[in-house]
Amino acid sequence: MTVLATGNIQHDYYQILIMPTLSIFAALGVDFILEKKEIFNRKISFLIIAIGIVFMFAFGWFAVRDYYSIQHPNLILAGQAVDRLTPKDAKVVAPFGGDTTLLYYTNRKGWPVFDRSLKEFKKAGASYIAFADPTPEELHLETLFKPVIVTPEYAIFDLTQPTKQGLIEQKKN
């Protein structure tokens, strides 16, 4: 089931019904093999069942192991920096193409996408914005808001502390 389900992770409602059914039929098959001593040798039956279970776990693990592999270690670094350098009750904007991994590693509530203006984020309670692998466009925020930390791996800006240029921009809007 793990191998079959990997193609449709978001919509797993059909799996909810089929999993118990497949489990019941697998258990009935094992029960049949163990109960029919005159047809199946008991030691060979246990060996076949054990091999089947090992293969089941092995194929399942090989199918899902990449889900536990972080391809962007800078997400973890950025999240840990936010966790270390910001208050625990801070709300964070942590955009990474809609991926919630960066927001998860911040251990904060917030937004995983940049889908509105900074002014609207501030009205909603956002106090920091964090970027992993910041681009030059994202680093431009340094002219508008006080940077908490800027490295090649990540950047964090304090949305509650505008720079002089940021104050001028806010007055324009």
C-alpha positions as CSV (number, residue, x, y, z in Angstrom):
1,M,0.0,0.0,0.0
2,T,2.9,2.4,0.7
3,V,4.2,1.9,-2.8
4,L,0.8,2.4,-4.4
5,A,-0.2,5.4,-2.3
6,T,2.9,7.5,-3.0
7,G,1.4,8.8,-6.2
8,N,-1.5,10.4,-4.4
9,I,-0.4,11.7,-1.0
10,Q,-2.7,14.7,-0.8
11,H,-5.9,12.8,-1.4
12,D,-5.7,9.7,0.8
13,Y,-9.3,9.3,1.6
14,Y,-9.6,6.1,-0.5
15,Q,-6.7,4.6,1.5
16,I,-8.7,4.9,4.7
17,L,-11.2,2.4,3.6
18,I,-8.9,0.0,1.8
19,M,-6.2,-0.4,4.6
20,P,-8.4,-2.2,7.1
21,T,-9.8,-4.5,4.4
22,L,-6.3,-5.4,3.1
23,S,-5.1,-5.9,6.7
24,I,-8.0,-8.3,7.4
25,F,-7.4,-10.3,4.3
26,A,-3.7,-10.5,5.0
27,A,-4.4,-11.8,8.5
28,L,-6.9,-14.3,7.1
29,G,-4.2,-15.6,4.7
30,V,-1.7,-15.9,7.5
31,D,-4.3,-17.7,9.7
32,F,-5.1,-20.1,6.8
33,I,-1.4,-21.0,6.3
34,L,-0.8,-21.6,10.0
35,E,-4.0,-23.6,10.6
36,K,-3.7,-26.0,7.6
37,K,-0.9,-28.1,9.1
38,E,-1.7,-31.0,6.8
39,I,-1.1,-28.8,3.7
40,F,1.7,-26.5,4.9
41,N,4.8,-27.3,6.9
42,R,4.7,-25.2,10.0
43,K,8.4,-24.1,10.0
44,I,8.3,-23.2,6.4
45,S,5.1,-21.3,6.9
46,F,6.6,-19.2,9.7
47,L,9.7,-18.6,7.5
48,I,7.5,-17.5,4.5
49,I,5.4,-15.2,6.8
50,A,8.6,-13.7,8.4
51,I,10.1,-13.1,5.0
52,G,6.9,-11.5,3.8
53,I,6.8,-9.1,6.7
54,V,10.4,-8.2,6.3
55,F,9.8,-7.5,2.6
56,M,6.7,-5.5,3.4
57,F,8.6,-3.2,5.7
58,A,11.6,-3.0,3.4
59,F,9.6,-2.0,0.3
60,G,7.5,0.4,2.4
61,W,10.7,2.1,3.8
62,F,12.3,2.4,0.4
63,A,9.2,4.0,-1.0
64,V,8.9,6.7,1.8
65,R,12.5,7.3,3.0
66,D,12.9,10.3,0.7
67,Y,10.0,12.0,2.6
68,Y,12.3,12.2,5.6
69,S,15.3,13.6,3.7
70,I,15.7,17.4,3.9
71,Q,17.1,18.6,0.6
72,H,17.7,22.1,1.8
73,P,19.7,22.1,5.1
74,N,19.5,25.9,5.1
75,L,15.8,25.6,6.0
76,I,16.8,24.0,9.3
77,L,19.5,26.6,9.9
78,A,17.1,29.4,9.3
79,G,14.4,27.9,11.4
80,Q,16.9,27.3,14.3
81,A,18.1,31.0,14.0
82,V,14.5,32.3,14.2
83,D,13.9,30.0,17.2
84,R,17.0,31.3,18.9
85,L,16.8,35.0,18.0
86,T,13.1,35.9,18.3
87,P,10.5,35.8,21.1
88,K,8.6,32.6,21.5
89,D,5.3,34.4,20.8
90,A,6.4,36.0,17.6
91,K,4.5,35.4,14.4
92,V,6.7,34.7,11.5
93,V,6.4,35.0,7.7
94,A,8.6,32.1,6.4
95,P,8.1,31.9,2.6
96,F,9.7,29.0,0.7
97,G,7.5,28.5,-2.3
98,G,4.5,27.4,-0.2
99,D,6.6,24.7,1.6
100,T,5.8,24.7,5.3
101,T,9.2,23.2,6.3
102,L,10.8,26.5,7.1
103,L,7.9,27.7,9.2
104,Y,7.9,24.3,11.0
105,Y,11.5,24.7,12.0
106,T,11.0,28.2,13.4
107,N,8.7,26.7,16.1
108,R,6.4,29.7,15.6
109,K,3.0,30.4,14.3
110,G,2.9,32.3,11.0
111,W,2.6,32.1,7.2
112,P,4.5,29.8,4.8
113,V,3.7,32.0,1.8
114,F,4.2,35.6,0.8
115,D,0.7,36.2,-0.5
116,R,0.0,39.8,0.6
117,S,1.7,43.0,1.3
118,L,4.0,43.5,4.3
119,K,1.5,46.0,5.6
120,E,-1.2,43.4,5.7
121,F,1.1,40.9,7.3
122,K,1.9,43.4,10.0
123,K,-1.8,44.1,10.6
124,A,-2.3,40.3,11.0
125,G,0.4,40.3,13.7
126,A,3.5,39.3,11.8
127,S,6.7,40.6,13.5
128,Y,9.5,38.8,11.6
129,I,10.1,37.5,8.2
130,A,12.7,34.8,7.5
131,F,14.2,33.6,4.3
132,A,16.3,30.5,3.6
133,D,18.7,30.9,0.7
134,P,17.8,34.6,0.3
135,T,17.7,36.2,-3.1
136,P,18.8,39.8,-3.8
137,E,15.2,40.8,-4.0
138,E,14.5,39.4,-0.6
139,L,17.7,41.0,0.8
140,H,16.3,44.4,-0.4
141,L,14.1,44.3,2.8
142,E,17.3,45.3,4.6
143,T,16.6,48.9,3.4
144,L,13.1,48.8,4.8
145,F,13.4,46.8,8.1
146,K,16.1,46.2,10.7
147,P,17.9,43.0,9.9
148,V,18.1,40.6,12.8
149,I,20.8,38.5,11.0
150,V,21.8,38.2,7.4
151,T,24.0,35.3,6.2
152,P,24.4,33.6,2.8
153,E,22.2,30.8,4.1
154,Y,19.4,32.7,5.7
155,A,18.1,36.2,6.5
156,I,15.7,37.4,9.3
157,F,14.2,40.8,9.4
158,D,12.3,42.5,12.2
159,L,9.0,43.9,10.7
160,T,8.4,45.9,13.9
161,Q,11.5,48.1,13.4
162,P,11.5,49.9,10.1
163,T,14.7,51.7,9.0
164,K,14.6,55.4,8.0
165,Q,14.0,54.4,4.4
166,G,11.2,52.0,5.6
167,L,9.5,54.9,7.5
168,I,9.6,57.0,4.4
169,E,8.0,54.2,2.4
170,Q,5.4,53.7,5.0
171,K,4.5,57.4,4.9
172,K,4.1,57.2,1.1
173,N,1.6,54.4,1.5
